Amino acid sequence: MSPEKTAIQTAYFSIFGNLGLALIKGIAGFFGNSYALIADAIESTTDVFSSLLVLFGLKYARRPADENHPYGHGKIEPLITFLVVAFLVTSATIIAYESIQNIQTPHKAPKSWTLLVLAGIIIWKEASFRIVMKRSKETNSSSLKADAWHHRSDAITSVMAFIGISIALLLGEGYETADDWAALFASAFILYNSYLIFRPALGEIMDEHLYDDLLEEIREEATQVPGILGTEKCFIRKAGMKYHVDLHAIVDGSISVKEGHELSHRLKDHLRRELPSLGHVLIHIEPEG
């Protein structure tokens, strides 16, 4: 299966998973007197919309290169990541506001059975994080990585809710708001994760060099082509799931222009064959010495 299809299937997995959890959390929070679970349901609802954005971005990024977009449409991925981060920040703000309101409003302690619901949610969300993060690495998708961190943030929020409800149940009267404080703490953690997701996406938009390992692979593979004596400059930029490369290759200075031209094509074909994640490869021939 191609990386693009894998990424799209993963986005559907996130959408349906978040939709189901939002319903479970909302119902359990309402009947179980848990404001932390209700806050959790709000976050899962925003996760559904953010996953829909990721799906849109992945499908749009599959469009082939055209006259106006010679490098393809992959740059939409980090733009979608920015929108996903905006959803995260929005959900964290809503959770923080609701938590503060609930701390100031007397209410009953959560029901004990809500802990069982939370335990199942934590296991599911952590498993979802690992699945989506693995797929994001396999496909080089920044928006899938952001979606994975949505799952991890949800798991952390649920862990905080579990701790808060446990405190409220164990310590009894006077500690009914413990799960609200837990939700408030979780909102701060979500904001921190938002920055961790935003920073690499910004680097991708700005064509920041973040690909030392790939650069070394390119240099190593280039010297496997007969006639390539070494490499000089190598610039890499990422667009969607592909890496576009500008490479200066060193050759014997006595060969003809035609031979150099043919050699550059052999090098380009070799790199794209051995490193499938590469998109456009531009070779500049440099004479030895």
C-alpha positions in Angstrom: 0.0 0.0 0.0 1.3 3.5 -0.9 2.2 5.9 1.9 -0.7 8.2 0.8 -3.3 5.4 1.1 -1.9 4.3 4.5 -2.1 7.9 5.8 -5.7 8.3 4.6 -6.8 5.0 6.2 -5.1 6.2 9.5 -7.1 9.5 9.3 -10.4 7.5 9.0 -9.3 5.4 12.1 -8.8 8.6 14.1 -12.1 10.1 13.0 -14.3 7.2 13.9 -12.3 6.5 17.1 -12.7 10.1 18.3 -16.4 10.2 17.4 -17.1 7.1 19.5 -15.1 8.3 22.5 -16.7 11.7 22.5 -20.1 10.1 22.8 -18.9 7.7 25.6 -17.2 10.4 27.5 -20.1 12.8 27.3 -22.7 10.3 28.4 -20.5 9.0 31.2 -19.6 12.5 32.4 -23.2 13.6 32.5 -24.6 10.6 34.3 -21.5 10.1 36.4 -21.3 13.8 37.7 -17.7 14.1 36.3 -16.9 17.5 34.9 -13.4 16.2 33.9 -15.1 13.6 31.7 -17.3 16.2 30.1 -14.2 18.3 29.5 -12.6 15.2 28.0 -15.7 14.8 25.7 -15.2 18.4 24.5 -11.6 17.7 23.5 -12.6 14.5 21.7 -15.3 16.4 19.8 -12.7 19.0 18.6 -10.4 16.0 17.7 -13.1 14.7 15.3 -13.0 18.0 13.4 -9.2 18.2 13.5 -9.0 14.6 12.1 -11.4 15.6 9.3 -9.0 18.5 8.5 -6.1 16.0 8.4 -8.1 13.8 6.1 -8.8 16.7 3.8 -5.1 17.7 3.8 -3.9 14.2 3.0 -6.3 13.9 0.1 -5.4 17.3 -1.3 -1.7 16.6 -1.0 -2.1 13.6 -3.3 -2.9 15.8 -6.2 -0.2 15.6 -8.9 2.1 18.4 -9.7 0.7 20.9 -12.2 1.7 24.1 -14.0 1.0 26.3 -10.9 2.4 23.7 -8.4 5.5 22.1 -10.0 6.5 20.5 -6.7 3.0 19.2 -6.0 0.6 20.1 -3.3 2.3 18.6 -0.3 2.9 22.0 1.5 -0.8 21.9 2.6 0.2 19.3 5.2 2.0 21.7 7.6 -0.8 24.3 7.0 -3.3 21.6 8.1 -1.0 21.0 11.1 -1.3 24.6 12.1 -5.1 24.3 12.0 -4.9 21.1 14.1 -2.8 23.0 16.7 -5.4 25.8 16.7 -8.1 23.1 17.6 -5.8 21.9 20.4 -5.4 25.4 21.8 -9.1 26.0 21.5 -10.0 22.8 23.3 -7.4 23.5 26.0 -8.9 27.0 26.5 -12.5 25.7 26.8 -11.4 23.0 29.2 -9.5 25.5 31.4 -12.5 27.9 31.4 -15.0 25.2 32.2 -12.8 23.8 35.0 -12.5 27.2 36.7 -16.2 27.6 36.5 -16.9 24.2 38.0 -14.3 24.7 40.8 -16.3 27.7 41.8 -19.6 25.8 41.6 -20.5 23.3 44.4 -21.4 19.9 43.0 -21.6 16.2 43.8 -18.6 13.9 43.7 -18.2 11.8 40.6 -19.6 8.3 40.5 -17.1 5.5 41.2 -17.9 3.6 37.9 -16.6 6.5 35.9 -13.1 5.2 36.8 -13.7 2.1 34.8 -14.8 4.1 31.8 -11.7 6.3 32.1 -9.4 3.2 32.4 -10.8 1.9 29.1 -10.4 5.3 27.4 -6.8 5.7 28.6 -5.8 2.3 27.2 -7.6 3.0 23.8 -6.1 6.5 23.4 -2.6 5.4 24.2 -2.9 2.5 21.7 -4.3 5.0 19.1 -1.4 7.3 19.7 1.1 4.5 19.1 -0.7 3.3 15.9 -1.0 6.8 14.4 2.5 7.9 15.4 3.9 4.7 13.8 2.0 5.4 10.6 3.2 9.1 10.6 6.8 7.9 10.7 6.2 5.4 7.9 4.6 8.0 5.7 6.6 11.1 6.7 3.3 12.9 7.4 3.5 15.9 9.7 -0.3 16.2 9.9 -0.6 12.6 11.0 2.0 13.3 13.7 -0.1 16.1 14.9 -3.1 13.8 14.9 -1.2 11.3 16.9 -0.4 13.9 19.6 -4.1 14.6 19.7 -4.6 11.0 20.9 -1.7 11.3 23.4 -3.1 14.6 24.8 -6.5 12.9 25.1 -4.9 10.1 27.0 -3.1 12.5 29.4 -6.4 14.4 30.0 -8.0 11.1 30.9 -5.2 10.2 33.2 -5.6 13.5 35.0 -9.4 12.9 35.2 -8.7 9.4 36.6 -6.4 10.9 39.3 -8.8 13.7 40.1 -11.9 11.4 40.5 -9.9 8.9 42.6 -8.9 11.8 45.0 -12.5 13.0 45.1 -13.8 9.5 46.0 -11.0 8.5 48.4 -11.0 11.8 50.4 -14.7 12.4 50.3 -16.4 15.6 51.3 -14.5 18.8 50.4 -12.6 17.2 47.6 -15.5 17.1 45.0 -13.6 19.5 42.7 -10.5 17.4 42.5 -11.4 16.2 39.0 -11.9 19.8 37.9 -8.4 20.7 39.1 -7.2 17.7 37.2 -8.9 18.9 34.0 -7.3 22.4 34.5 -3.8 20.8 34.8 -4.5 18.7 31.7 -5.3 21.9 29.7 -1.9 23.3 30.5 -0.3 20.0 29.2 -2.3 20.2 26.0 -1.0 23.8 25.4 2.6 22.6 25.9 2.0 19.7 23.4 0.6 22.2 20.9 3.9 24.0 20.8 5.8 20.7 20.3 3.5 20.0 17.3 3.7 23.6 15.9 7.4 24.0 15.9 8.5 21.3 13.4 5.5 22.2 11.1 6.8 25.8 11.1 10.3 24.5 10.2 8.8 22.6 7.3 7.0 25.7 5.9 10.2 27.7 6.3 12.3 25.0 4.6 14.4 24.6 7.7 17.1 21.9 7.5 16.0 19.1 9.8 17.1 16.0 7.9 20.7 15.2 8.7 20.1 11.4 8.6 18.5 11.6 5.1 21.4 13.8 3.9 23.9 11.2 4.9 21.9 8.5 3.1 21.9 10.6 0.0 25.6 11.2 0.0 26.3 7.5 0.6 24.0 6.4 -2.1 25.4 8.9 -4.6 28.9 7.5 -4.4 27.5 4.1 -5.4 26.9 5.3 -8.9 29.9 4.7 -11.2 31.4 8.0 -12.2 30.3 10.0 -9.1 33.4 10.8 -7.2 31.7 12.6 -4.3 29.2 15.2 -3.3 29.3 18.8 -2.4 26.3 20.9 -1.5 23.1 19.1 -0.6 19.8 20.9 0.2 16.7 19.1 1.3 13.2 20.5 1.8 10.0 18.6 2.7 6.6 19.0 1.0 3.9 16.6 2.3 5.4 13.1 2.4 8.2 13.7 -0.1 11.6 15.3 0.2 12.9 17.5 -2.6 16.7 17.5 -3.1 19.2 19.8 -4.8 22.6 17.9 -4.9 26.0 19.0 -6.3 27.8 15.9 -7.5 31.6 15.8 -8.2 32.7 14.0 -11.4 35.9 13.8 -13.5 36.5 17.2 -15.1 37.6 15.8 -18.4 34.4 14.1 -19.4 32.1 15.7 -22.0 29.0 17.7 -21.3 26.9 14.9 -22.8 28.6 12.3 -20.5 28.0 14.6 -17.5 24.3 15.0 -18.4 23.8 11.2 -18.7 25.6 10.7 -15.4 23.4 13.2 -13.6 20.3 11.3 -14.9 21.7 7.9 -13.7 22.4 9.5 -10.3 18.9 10.9 -10.1 17.3 7.6 -11.1 19.5 5.7 -8.6 18.6 8.0 -5.7 14.8 7.9 -6.4 15.0 4.1 -6.7 16.9 3.5 -3.5 15.2 6.3 -1.4 11.5 6.2 -2.3 10.7 9.1 0.0 12.5 11.5 -2.4 10.4 13.6 -4.8 12.1 16.0 -7.1 15.9 15.5 -7.4 17.9 18.2 -9.1 21.6 17.3 -9.8 24.3 19.9 -10.5 27.5 18.5 -11.9 30.8 19.8 -10.4 34.2 19.0 -12.0 36.7 17.4 -9.6 39.2 19.9 -8.1 
